[in-house]
Amino acid sequence: MIYLDNAATTLRKPPEVAKAVLEALKRCANPGRGGHAAAVRAGELLWRTRSLAARYFGLEPEQVCFTANATEGLNIALRSLVRPGDRVVLSGLEHNAVTRTLTGLGAELVPVRAPLFDGAAWLEGFDRALGPGTKAAVCLQLSNVFGAVLPVKEIGALCAARGIPFVVDASQSAGLLPVRPGEWGAAFTAMPGHKGLLGPQGTGLLLCRAQPAPLRFGGTGSRSLDQAMPAELPERLEAGTPNVPGVAGLGAGLAWLSRQDPKRLAARERSLLKTAAGGLSALGAELFTGPDQAGVLSFRLPGADPETAAEAYAARGVALRAGLHCAPLAHETAGTLPEGTLRLSVSPLTTREEIEAFLRISRGIVPRFGRKKSTCYLLSNRV
């Protein structure tokens, strides 16, 4: 399989990830629930991974909380800050993990819209929208649909100047771009473990620079007489038995990333996207691309709806993602409703040979649907 759906999950991991998961299954018990060797070993594993993540993101270990995925982290963050009727400013590219949570909370959603790859326009839009009465702001760092990078550091500064709590969704950027909640002034930053961090599914991190409200209640292995959840992090958010094998794999993924040159990894992934975009453009594809694009390339083939095109690729052994990518707000902003786009996404383990094979297959697929002049949406896309 030519796997180009890494924005959904990285299928291929460094070999040490699977090894760490298996080792934890064999040797680790329930952390904090006993003084025997297997329980102590599990507790030490969690602490090592927590400390590694803290170094990687520039925080203290206690500020790193394990979650099941980015969605759980975003639920914790937003439910800690937002009440029914609250005005919340968010980018017009947000995932349903944000918009459905806010809708469920009864918040007033104020989306900011700007051309996809124009960071200055996004900043100006947030500056206008962050008016009186705003209770929170939410912004992704990297669009899961279009690969557009938003200026979260500058948006965070606007929020700080107005005393507005800021939440960052780093689901697509963690492991690819620098994630620095302290520099952004972010109260909470959420991410999954199974994408750019190269860990297993069922893992995630919530980086807390503010006091959260627990989403789950139960045992923590500490303060068992107290019927309130502990005030201290990370115990406050980690009720129940943790996913020790998953955390072991996440730690192995983080360790692998920590040994790499992040600038080299980012440059390599951008080079692969540029190669893919150039080949698709020559075939007449409709491209959504622009400066500083990272990780993700959305496109549409002439004469074919994205779902039909994705089926044609899948029949030839190419894994892409088609449709709305759980982010209808982003497609509304870009003008790609209702059919959405085809999405190609790479990882540190994607090879140039895979991109070249994808383009060869594309040359066989496009004539099935017809062909027309390529269209590229850069700074002046349909916003």
N, C-alpha and C positions, 0 to 999 in steps of 0.2 A: 504493500500500500504506500502511495505517496501521501503522507499525512500533512495537510496544510490547514488544520483546524485547531491550532494551538491556542487561539484566543478563547476557545471553549474549555480545553484542558490540554496540557502537554502530555501526549501519549507516551513518548519516549523520554526516559529519565536517565540520568547518570547511573551506572550499574550499582553504585554504592547505596542508592536509595532503596532498592528492593532488598539489598543485603541487610540494611539497617532495620527495615520492617520485619523481616524474618527473624533477625536476632532478638528483637524486642518481643516477638511472639513466643520465642523459646525461653527467654530469661527474665522477663519483667512481669511483675504482678501489679497490684493496685497501689499507687503512690500515696503516702500519708495514712495508709490503713493498716500499718503493721511495722514492727521493728525488725522483721526478718530480712534476709539478704535480698530476696526477689523484690520486696516492696521498696527497700532502700535504693536498689539499683534503678527502679522505675522513677523514683523521686529525683535521683541524680541526673537521669536522662532528661527529664523535663526541665530541670534547672539549667543544664548545659545548653539545651536548645533555646530556652528563654534568653539566656545570657548572650548566645550567638546572635539571635535576632536583635537584641538591644544594641549590640555593637554595630550590626549591619545598618540599623536605622537611626543610630545616634540618640538612644534613650537609655533609661535605667531598666534593669531586668523586671522590676515590679510593674513597670508600665506596659509590659507585653503580656497580653492575655490570649490564651488559646480559644479558638472558636471552631465550629464545624465547617464554616465557609465564610465568605465575605458577606453574604446575605444576613447571617446571624449577627455579625459584627455591626452592620449598618442598622439592623433593627435595634440593637442595644444602644448605639449612638443616638439615633433619632428619637427613640422612646425616652432617652435620658434628657432630651432637650426640648421636645415639642409637645404641646398640648392642643386639644381641639380648638380650632379657630385661629391658631398662630399663623402668622405670615412667614413663609419660608422661601427664600430666594435660592434657585438652583439653576445649573446650566441646562440649556435645551438639548443636552446630549445624554441625560442620565438614564440609567438602567432601571428596569422595573423593581429591582431591589430597593431603590430609593423612592420611586414615584408611587408604587403600591403601598409601601410602608407609610409614607406621608398621607396618602389618600385614606388609608385605614385609620390613621390618627385624627382625621378630620381637619387637617391643616389646609391653609390657603396657599396653593402653589403658585409661585411667580417665576416662570422660566425665563432665562436670559437667552436671546437668540443672536447669533452672529455668523458670518462666513466661517466655514469649518476651520480653515488653517490661518486665520488672522487673529493672532494672540492679542494685539492691541485692541481690536474690536470687541473681543470677549471681555477684556479688562474694563473697557469703557462701558459695556453693557452692565456689568456687575456694579460699577460705580454709580450708574443711574438707578439701578434696581434696589440697592441696599439703603432704602429710605427709612424714615421713622416707623417704628412698630415692627420692624423685622426681628424675629426671634431667633433665627438660625439661617445659615447659608450652607449649601452643599454643592460640591463640585468634584467631578472626576478629574484625574490627572491626565488620563489617556482614554480616548473614546474606543470602546470595544467594537464599534461599527466601522469607523473611518480612520482610526489611527491618528486623529488630531490631538496634539498636545496642548493643554490649556495652562495658562500662567497661574498656577495655584499659589506660588509664593507671593505674587503681587496681589492676588485676590485675598489671600490671607491677611495681608497688610491692611487692605481696605476694611476688612471685617474687624481687625484689632483696633483700628482707629475709631470705629463706631461701637465697640463693645459687643459685637455680634459673634456668638460661638460659630466656629467653622468646622465642617466635617468634610473629609476628603475620601473619595473612593479611589483606592489605588489598585483595584482589581487587575487592570491590564498593565499597569506600569511597574509594579513591584517586581524586582529582578531584572528589569530592562532599563528603567530610568532611575536616577537618584530619588529616593523617598526620604524626606527630612521633615517630619512633623514639627520639630522644634523650630526650624527656620521658617516654616509656614504659619506658625501660630495656631496649628490645628488642634482643636479639642480632642478629636478622635480621627483616626485613620484606619480604614478597614481594607483587608485584602484576603484572597484565598491562598491556600498553600499549594494548590494543584496546577496553577498556571505558571507564571514566570518564576516562581520560587522552586519549581521542579519537584515538589513534594507529592504525596498521595492525595487522592480525593478524600473528602471528609475532614479536611484540615483548613485552618485559617488563623489569622491574627487580627486582633484589635489593639491598636496602639493608643493608649489612653494618656492624655495630658490634662484631663478633667475627671471629676468623680462621676462614674456611670451609675445608672440604676440597674440592678440585676434583671435579667430576662428569665433566668431559671433559678429555682430555689431548691435547696437540698443539702446533702452532706458535702463537706469540703475536707474532711479529715482533720479538722481543727475546730476549737471552740464549740464542741458538740452540745454543751449545756445551753448555749445561747440560741434562742429560736429565731433571731434575726440573722440575716446574712452578714458575714464579717464586713466591716468598713474598709479593711485593707485590701489592696490589689496585690496579686491577681485573684486571691481566693474569692473575692466578692462576685466575680463573674464565672467562676469555674466549678459550679455545683455538679456533683455526680462523678462517676468514674470517667477519667479523661481517656482520650484515644491515644494510648501510649504508643502502639505501633505506628500510627499515623504521625505523631509528633517525632518519633525516631526518624521516619522517612523525610519529614520536613526539615529536620536538623541536618540530615545528610545532603539534601538539596541546597540548603543555605551554606553549608560548608563548601560544597562544590563551587557555588557562585562566589564565595569569599576568596577563593583561590584564583579567580579569573580577573582579567583586566576589564572593568565595566565599559570603558570607552570603546575598547576593541569589540566587545560583544555587540554594543549598540550600533557601531559603524558597520559591522558585518551584517546585522539584520536589516539595516537600512539599504545596504547594497543589494541584498537579495530582493527586497521590495522594489527597488529601482529597476532591477533586471526584469522582474515579473511585469511591472507596469509598462516598460518599453516594449516587451513582446506582445502584451495584450493590446497596446495602442496600435501596433502595426496590424493587428487583426480587426481593428475597428471597434474595439470594446469601449463602452462608456466608463470612464475612470473617475474615481474620487480621490484625488491626490494633491499634495501640496508640500510646502516647506516643513521640515522637521517631523515628517510623518514617521511613525514608529510602530513596528510590530504587525500592523494590520493594513490590508489594501482591499477596499470595496470596489466592485465593478459590476457591470451588466453587459451581457453579450447581445449583439444586435439580433432582433427577431425572436428572442427567447425570454420567457419569464424566469426569474432566478431559480425557482424550485425545479422547473424542467431542466434547466441547464445543470443544476447540481446533480440531478439524477443521471444525466449523461456522463458527467465526470465520474460519479461513483461507479457506474457500470464499467469504467475503464481504470478503476483502481485509484482514483484521486478523491481524497476526503476534503471537502470544502463545507462551508455553512451557508445556507440560503435563507432568505426571508427577513424577518424584522429583528432577529438576534436579541429578543427580550428587551428591546429598546425602541418602542414606537415613537417616543418623544424625539429621539435622534433622527429618525426617518422623517418625522414631521418637520423638523428644523431644516433638514437637507432637501426636502421635496421629493423623497423617494417612497412615499406611501402611495398605494397600499401594498405594492408587491415587494418592496425592500430591495436588497442587493445580494449578490454573491460576495462572500468574504473569504479572502485568503489570509492566513496568519501564520507567522513563522516563529521559531524558537531558537535557542542557542544550538540545538542539535539538528536543525534543518540544514540540508546540504545544497550547494549550488547545483549539483547533479539532479536533485529533486525538482528544483525550479525549472531547469532546462527540460526535464522530462514532462513537467506540467505544461510548458509552452508547446512542446511537440504534440501533446494530446490536444491542446487547445486548437492547434492548427487543423486537426482532424474534426473537431466538434463544430467550429464556427460555420463552415459551409452548410451544415444541416439546417441552420436557422436563418441564413441570409447574412449579408455583410453590408456595412455602410461605413461612412467616415467616422473615425474615432472622435469622441467628445471627452474633454478633460475638464473637471470642475476644480478650479484652484481657489484663489482668494475670492473670486466672484461667483461661487456656486450659488444655488438657487435660494439664497436667504434674502 
